[in-house]
C-alpha cells in the first residue's frame, strides 16, 4: 500500500482537498447541506485512511480476528476475549506511536482525528466510543 511519505499520494490528497474546498464545499454551504446531512469536511477527513467496520453477534470471534490481523497475541488496547459479551462499545483502532485507549469525547474533539462528525450523536454515544492506538504495520494504511 502507499504510505503518506509517497509523493504521488501527497499530490492526490492535495488535489482532492483543493477540489473539495473550491468546488464542492461552496455548494454544500450554499444549500445548507451541513444542516441537513453532515458537517463540511476538513483536511483530516479527506486525508483519513480507509475505515473497515466489523459487526456481528457476541462471541463469534470479531476481537480474535482483529488480533490475528494485527499480529498481536495480547490484543489491542481495551480488548477482552471471553465466552460472554466482553466488548460493549465501539472501538476505532488506529496506528499510534504508543499503546493507549482514548475516550470518544476526546477523539471526537481532536482536530487531528477523523471523528469530529461523531459529536452530532451526543454524549451517550461518545461514552460508548473509544479509540485504541497501537503500533501495527497494517494500521499504517487502514483504520
C-alpha positions as CSV (number, residue, x, y, z in Angstrom):
1,X,0.0,0.0,0.0
2,X,1.0,3.6,-0.4
3,X,2.3,5.4,2.7
4,X,1.9,9.1,3.5
5,X,5.5,9.5,2.6
6,X,4.7,8.7,-1.1
7,X,4.8,11.9,-3.1
8,X,2.1,10.7,-5.5
9,X,-0.3,10.1,-2.6
10,X,0.5,13.5,-1.2
11,X,-0.3,15.1,-4.6
12,X,-3.6,13.2,-4.8
13,X,-4.6,14.3,-1.3
14,X,-3.6,17.9,-2.1
15,X,-5.6,17.9,-5.3
16,X,-8.7,16.3,-3.7
17,X,-8.6,18.8,-0.8
18,X,-8.3,21.7,-3.2
19,X,-11.1,20.5,-5.4
20,X,-13.4,20.0,-2.4
21,X,-12.6,23.4,-1.0
22,X,-13.0,25.3,-4.3
23,X,-15.9,23.4,-6.0
24,X,-17.9,21.2,-3.6
25,X,-17.7,22.9,-0.2
26,X,-19.2,26.2,-1.5
27,X,-22.2,24.3,-2.9
28,X,-22.7,22.5,0.4
29,X,-22.6,25.7,2.3
30,X,-24.9,27.5,-0.2
31,X,-27.6,24.8,0.0
32,X,-27.2,24.2,3.8
33,X,-26.0,20.7,3.3
34,X,-24.2,20.6,6.7
35,X,-27.5,21.4,8.4
36,X,-29.5,18.6,6.8
37,X,-26.9,15.8,6.4
38,X,-23.3,16.1,7.6
39,X,-20.8,18.8,8.5
40,X,-18.4,20.1,5.9
41,X,-15.2,18.1,5.6
42,X,-11.9,19.4,6.8
43,X,-8.4,18.3,5.6
44,X,-8.2,15.5,8.2
45,X,-11.5,14.0,6.9
46,X,-10.3,14.0,3.3
47,X,-6.9,12.6,4.1
48,X,-8.2,9.9,6.6
49,X,-7.2,6.3,6.0
50,X,-10.0,3.9,4.8
51,X,-12.2,2.5,7.6
52,X,-13.0,-1.1,8.0
53,X,-16.2,-1.9,10.0
54,X,-16.6,-5.3,11.7
55,X,-20.0,-6.2,13.1
56,X,-21.5,-9.4,14.4
57,X,-23.2,-11.2,17.3
58,X,-21.2,-11.5,20.5
59,X,-18.6,-14.3,21.0
60,X,-18.3,-15.1,17.3
61,X,-14.6,-14.1,17.0
62,X,-14.5,-10.5,16.0
63,X,-11.9,-9.5,18.5
64,X,-9.8,-12.6,17.9
65,X,-10.0,-11.9,14.1
66,X,-8.8,-8.4,14.7
67,X,-6.0,-9.5,16.9
68,X,-4.9,-12.0,14.3
69,X,-4.8,-9.3,11.6
70,X,-2.8,-7.1,13.9
71,X,-0.5,-10.0,14.7
72,X,-0.7,-9.3,18.4
73,X,-1.3,-12.0,20.9
74,X,-2.1,-9.6,23.8
75,X,-4.7,-7.7,21.7
76,X,-5.3,-4.1,21.0
77,X,-5.6,-1.6,24.0
78,X,-9.0,-2.2,25.6
79,X,-9.7,-5.6,24.1
80,X,-11.0,-8.5,26.1
81,X,-11.8,-12.0,24.9
82,X,-14.2,-14.4,26.7
83,X,-17.3,-16.6,26.2
84,X,-19.7,-13.9,27.4
85,X,-20.1,-10.5,25.8
86,X,-16.9,-8.6,26.6
87,X,-16.9,-5.7,24.1
88,X,-19.8,-3.3,24.9
89,X,-18.6,-0.4,23.0
90,X,-17.5,0.8,19.6
91,X,-13.7,0.9,19.2
92,X,-11.7,2.5,16.4
93,X,-8.3,1.0,16.2
94,X,-5.6,3.3,14.7
95,X,-1.9,3.4,14.3
96,X,-0.1,5.3,17.0
97,X,3.4,5.6,18.5
98,X,2.3,4.2,21.8
99,X,-0.4,1.8,23.0
100,X,-3.3,3.7,24.6
101,X,-7.1,3.8,24.8
102,X,-8.7,7.2,24.3
103,X,-12.2,8.2,25.3
104,X,-14.7,9.0,22.5
105,X,-15.4,12.6,23.6
106,X,-11.7,13.3,23.5
107,X,-11.1,11.9,20.0
108,X,-14.3,13.5,18.6
109,X,-13.0,16.9,19.6
110,X,-9.5,16.3,18.3
111,X,-8.7,18.1,15.1
112,X,-6.1,15.6,14.0
113,X,-8.5,12.6,14.1
114,X,-11.3,12.0,11.6
115,X,-14.1,11.6,14.2
116,X,-15.4,15.1,14.7
117,X,-18.6,14.2,12.8
118,X,-19.5,11.8,15.7
119,X,-20.2,14.7,18.0
120,X,-23.7,15.0,16.5
121,X,-24.7,11.7,18.1
122,X,-24.2,13.2,21.6
123,X,-22.5,12.2,24.8
124,X,-24.5,9.0,25.2
125,X,-22.8,7.6,22.1
126,X,-19.4,9.1,22.8
127,X,-19.3,7.4,26.2
128,X,-19.6,4.0,24.3
129,X,-17.0,5.0,21.7
130,X,-13.2,4.7,22.2
131,X,-10.1,4.9,20.1
132,X,-7.3,2.4,20.6
133,X,-3.9,3.4,19.3
134,X,-1.0,0.9,18.8
135,X,2.0,0.2,16.7
136,X,1.0,-2.1,13.8
137,X,2.2,-2.2,10.2
138,X,-1.3,-2.9,8.9
139,X,-2.8,0.1,10.7
140,X,-0.5,2.4,8.8
141,X,-2.8,2.0,5.8
142,X,-6.2,1.4,7.4
143,X,-8.3,2.2,10.5
